[in-house]
Amino acid sequence: MSDPPHASAGSHTAVDENRLEELIIEAQAALPVELPALANRCASALGLDTASIYLIDLQQRLLIPLDEAMETLPVDRSSAGWAYRTVSPRVAEADDGVMVWMPLVDGAERLGVLAARTASLDGARLRRVRMLAHLFAMLITSKRAYSDWLAARTRTATMRLPTEMLRAFLPPRTIGSRRCVSTAVLEPAYDIAGDAFDHSVVKDVLHTVILDSMGHDLVSGLTASVAMAAARNARRGGCDLADVVGSVDQALARWLPDQFCTGVLCRLDAKTGVLRWVNCGHPPPLLIRAERVLDGALDSPPQPPIGLAGQLAPATRQVHETTLEPGDCVLLYTDGVVEARDADGTEFGLDRFTDFIIRSSAADERPAEVLRLLIHAILDYQRNQLRDDVTILLFEWRPQHR
């Protein structure tokens, strides 16, 4: 994140370190609803005028202020949105000084933006704004796990019960390390039933999962939730990939014997680029290399869906392996992506899907922004009336990022 040209060296504004220490200690016990006032007090201790926190809404269209008296801002038509989309600071002139829009980022996940107002801007003040953004990104991340208020604040519609249940299991949209990044989107945001995704980085190994369970009701959401829990349980117990899938098979066969789901589970060694995957009745992953899709690169012989009991259940799952090249991207998706139809009944299609990914990536969009733009394009294509859940997960191997 480079400093904008407005920033100059040095600042004579003193920092009240004792007051700042008191505020950081106070922040540990602060309720989420108290964060807007706390942000202003921290800004004052850093020699800034004011600071405001905006969080991204569930569909990544709006930046919603934690201060309920303030107005929401559009992601696609505002300086705040520019900072969010590019993960870079944006400086704008204000009536009584300068406004700095600083992205709020937790690891690889974009949370929103922090708006800091100051009478003038120099290098020291810009660093303080960045420090304030880092502090509040950590605070928001630590507090949102147990605060209904933060979750409710970022919603713009009423969520159905199956969706509420399933979203409680979902990880952050974007995770990563210096060598890899994984990002995912899922729609419709308030009405999903059976689609789900999971990803986790353990040391130098990236684990990813995409699932599509049978049906579109509470039982479908329960199926996906049990499948994710079983996969995590086996993964955290040190199981290899075949045994992880076997554990999910057994969990569904035992607890939900009439349910099943399709899915793809992957493991990427971020040191070597070795990718191992199991495809259980799901659309095959797509490999994008040098701005083109390598046809059939990750195809594999068909295997039954997960959770089939009795004679249909395989004794062991077949694990496939290949080695990626630096910069390779792997796409996992559910069939709702390519089956979305416009008013004339024309499908969005696989070619349109992959072309969008390639063109956006070629324009140097970050993976999370590529998927944000893509899911909105799919929604617009089908006039926001999806016939099926749409889930996309994209991960990239980038060992050169050290």
Secondary structure, 3 states (H helix, E strand, C coil): CCCCCCCCCCCCCCCCHHHHHHHHHHHHHCCHHHHHHHHHHHHHHCCCCEEEEEEECCCCCEEEECCCCCCCEECCCCHHHHHHHHCCCEEEEECCEEEEEEEEEECCEEEEEEEEEECCCCHHHHHHHHHHHHHHHHHHHHHHCCCHHHHHHCCCCCCCHHHHHHHCCCCCCEEECCCEEEEEEEECCCCCCCEEEEEEEECCEEEEEEEEECCCCHHHHHHHHHHHHHHHHHHHCCCCHHHHHHHHHHHHHHHCCCCCEEEEEEEEECCCCEEEEEEECCCCCEEEECCEECCCCCCCCCCCCECCCHHHCCCCCCCEEEECCCCCEEEEECCHHHHCECCCCCECCHHHHHHHHHHHHHCCCCHHHHHHHHHHHHHHHCCCCCCCCEEEEEEEECCCCC
